[in-house]
Amino acid sequence: MSRASRKSLHYYRVIRERVEKRGLRNVRVINDAFLILQKMLADNSVSELPIYFPDPWPQKRQQKLRSSDLRRWPRCAACWPTADRAFYVTDHREYFEAAEPLIAQFFRIERRIPAPADPPRSNYEAKYRAQGREIFEIGFENN
């Protein structure tokens, strides 16, 4: 098993254990977001899908796993109803710059850098802001 697979599986298990510990019955934890997009979601069935701090998979052999992979975005566009917005947020400049033009092929986008007064949307964002990392955001919606 690759290091990337072990890392992904670790977080899958952490989330699954938190769901079980809290006795949540309306949550499903699946370790492959693209599988969900391809096989489990009908067109126009998703009202909101924030993408917060996806793993940048920096090694060349891992880049096919990136959410910025072009193969993923046509299916994303089909799942979102036309009126809703989504967000793509990362602290990784290279990943952001790779994802932005791909997202723009399928959605209207608005690029922004969150202001210090904006509340963090995830634990990662709070942690990275405290470390002084730059945060990049794309708000997007269907054309």
C-alpha positions in Angstrom: 0.0 0.0 0.0 1.4 3.4 -1.0 2.0 6.1 1.6 -0.7 8.2 0.0 -3.2 5.3 0.3 -2.2 4.8 4.0 -2.7 8.5 4.7 -6.1 8.6 3.1 -7.2 5.4 4.9 -6.0 6.9 8.2 -8.3 9.9 7.8 -11.2 7.8 6.6 -10.9 5.7 9.8 -10.6 8.8 12.0 -13.8 10.3 10.6 -15.6 6.9 10.7 -14.7 6.5 14.4 -16.0 10.1 15.2 -19.3 9.3 13.4 -19.7 6.1 15.3 -18.7 7.6 18.7 -21.4 10.3 18.3 -24.0 7.8 17.2 -24.7 9.6 14.0 -27.0 7.7 11.7 -27.4 10.2 8.8 -23.7 10.2 7.8 -21.9 8.0 5.3 -18.2 8.0 5.1 -16.7 7.0 1.8 -13.0 7.1 1.0 -13.2 8.1 -2.7 -14.9 11.4 -3.5 -14.6 10.8 -7.3 -16.3 7.4 -7.0 -19.2 9.2 -5.3 -19.4 11.8 -8.1 -19.3 9.1 -10.8 -21.5 6.4 -9.4 -23.7 7.7 -6.5 -24.9 11.2 -7.3 -27.6 12.0 -9.9 -27.4 15.1 -12.1 -28.6 18.2 -10.3 -28.7 16.5 -6.9 -26.1 18.4 -4.9 -27.0 21.8 -3.3 -23.6 22.6 -1.8 -20.1 21.1 -2.1 -17.3 23.0 -0.4 -13.8 21.7 -1.2 -11.7 22.8 1.7 -7.9 22.1 1.7 -7.7 19.1 -0.6 -4.5 17.2 -0.4 -2.2 18.7 -3.1 -0.6 15.3 -3.9 2.7 17.1 -4.8 4.6 14.2 -6.3 4.3 13.7 -10.1 3.0 10.1 -9.8 0.2 11.3 -7.4 -1.2 14.1 -9.5 -3.9 11.9 -11.1 -5.4 11.8 -7.6 -5.7 15.6 -7.4 -9.1 17.3 -7.3 -7.7 19.6 -10.0 -7.6 16.6 -12.4 -9.6 17.7 -15.5 -11.5 14.4 -15.6 -13.3 15.3 -12.4 -14.9 18.6 -13.3 -17.4 17.7 -16.0 -19.1 15.4 -13.5 -19.0 18.1 -10.8 -20.8 20.5 -13.2 -23.5 17.9 -13.8 -24.2 17.3 -10.1 -24.7 21.0 -9.1 -28.0 22.7 -9.6 -27.6 26.0 -11.5 -28.4 28.4 -8.7 -26.0 27.1 -6.1 -22.4 28.1 -5.3 -19.4 26.1 -4.2 -16.0 27.0 -2.8 -12.5 25.6 -3.4 -10.1 26.7 -0.7 -6.4 25.8 -0.3 -3.2 27.1 1.2 -1.1 25.5 -1.6 -0.4 28.2 -4.3 0.7 25.8 -7.0 -2.4 23.6 -6.5 -4.7 26.7 -6.5 -3.1 27.9 -9.8 -3.5 24.5 -11.4 -7.2 24.2 -10.3 -8.4 27.7 -11.1 -8.3 27.4 -14.9 -9.9 23.9 -14.8 -12.7 25.1 -12.6 -13.2 28.1 -14.9 -13.8 25.8 -17.9 -17.0 24.6 -16.3 -18.2 27.3 -13.8 -18.3 31.0 -13.3 -15.6 31.8 -10.8 -14.7 34.5 -8.3 -11.2 34.5 -7.0 -10.5 35.9 -3.6 -8.2 35.8 -0.6 -10.2 35.5 2.7 -9.8 38.5 5.0 -8.5 38.1 8.5 -12.0 38.9 9.8 -13.6 36.0 7.8 -14.2 33.0 10.1 -12.2 29.9 9.3 -14.3 27.2 7.7 -12.3 24.2 8.8 -9.7 23.2 11.4 -7.1 23.3 8.7 -7.9 26.9 7.8 -7.7 28.0 11.5 -4.4 26.2 11.9 -2.9 27.5 8.7 -4.0 31.1 9.4 -2.4 30.9 12.8 0.8 29.7 11.1 0.6 32.8 8.8 0.0 30.8 5.6 -1.7 32.5 2.7 -5.2 31.1 1.9 -6.6 31.0 -1.6 -10.2 30.7 -2.5 -12.4 30.3 -5.6 -16.1 30.8 -5.3 -17.8 29.2 -8.2 -21.3 28.5 -9.6 -22.8 26.9 -12.7 -22.9 28.9 -15.9 
